[in-house]
């Protein structure tokens, strides 16, 4: 499972969407977009809070200003006629800033205008929208200059009223306009910051990209361990380069020590091979000599066995000597014959003992020959062990060459071009 995961990770490594620079720019871009959205959302929350706490005050202030504007129009002697043109303008202007207004004349104003100008004032009839709102109303009080037109009115009498409503939808309409502007400006700002970040990362990530190429060559075995990576910055990437060089020096030193150890093992193996060869020759010679001696011993034993060396019984010798005496042989010759017969008996017994000794000696030599024959199997095992040691030493040296990096002008050229 671990190897499969490693293979999958290795296969996906190096893809464009897994580049650190691309991920950094993507995360930075998404972070700025998220911050912009959070700012727009914060502005929406602030707009709602502003409506809750400031909507009534703004409606009251707007109503006061609208009442003042209506009085200013009435100061003009053509005010009743001009109001028909100015009131729609006031309504449109207030609607653009999120307010809805209504201007309602009182009954005394209607009566006065009918008598004075022969017209019926309508003001601005209320056409309210649906939704949450704050409302403020300001009454228009008759002053001395108003009596000239409002002939039926008295000073201090109510001539009409203005009503202003501040809707939540108006606040959010202003917020939406700000959000659109903010999103456009913010997007250009995000793109500009992203481009600047890409340029900075491209410049500051060059040492790290160089280290990545060095590690790639080391992983593929296309760069010698003894070659130092160039120091291209004096920041953390420079420290990382120095640490990499120190690590490569340590690994290279360990490989040199291992190479020396394998060389010593190889030398010992060659000496062992020479010693085994000499020992093999000596054992073979010793086996040949033992075999020859054994053959001679058994040959002598066979010769002794073919001769009649059975000893004469002691009673038989006495009977033979007595028989010689009876036949008239002198005592001197009889004694001499007895001595000869006794000597022959002694000699025959010694030959029997010698034959037994030869037989035991031959059997011992045969046992030694069999043991030496079995020892040749041990020599064969030692030769096999010597060959295995030699193979291990050669494989170790070849492995060190592969780890140290492939040599050759084409590989060196590839490494140089990568740097």
C-alpha angles and dihedrals in degrees: 000000000000093000091049090051091049091050091049092049091047092050091052095044117108096027115143094241089054095054114123092225092050092047091047093050091044093050091045091049093048091046092053091047090050091049090050091050090047090051091050090047090048090052089052091052090046090050091053091048090048090053091050095050106023103028095088093046092049091049090050092049092047091049090053091051092047092051089051090051091051090051089050090054091048091054087070112083088225090053098115090054095039092051089071088064100033099047095064088049091052090049092051094046093050092046090056091057093046104266133115119207139193128193113197122183120216124239093258089055092051091049093046094049091049091052098039104037102011093238136111112233114221101177113190111322112219114256103174125191126224120261144067115318148160117230133203128182128195122189121221108230120203116246131189095272090051093064091073091071102018092060096170094049129089130214110279094021119128111256095182143303140253121218125197126190124195109203127201088226089060091054091049091047089058089045091052092052089051091046092053091050091044093049093052094045091041092051092052089046091050092049091049093049091046092053091048090049091050091052092048093047091047090054098040096040095056093094091049092048088051090052089049091055090049092051090047091055091046091050091051092046092240096121127061115242092228093062111096123223114243118254105237103167141023097224132083090301089057090051089050089053091051091048090050091051091049090050092049090050091053093047091047091051090050090050091051090051090048090049090052090048091051090048090054090048089051091051091048089049091053091049090048090051091052092047091048090051092052092044090050091052092047093049091048091051092047091050091051092050092046090050092051093048090047091051091049092048093052090044091054090046090053091050091052091047092055092058121080103240099155110144121242113247114249094238090053091057092053091050090050093051092047090051091052090052092051090053091060100263112149121252092247093059091043091054090047091051090050091052090050092050092047090050091050089050091052092047092050092051090051090050090053091051090047090052090051089050091049090051093050090045091051092049091051090050090050090051090049090049091052091048092049089049090055090049089063087068089058089051089053090052090050090052090051089049090050091052091050092050089050090050092050092050093049092046090050092052091047090049091052090052091051093047092046089058138267114283130212137097094270093053093044089050091052092050092048092049090049090055 
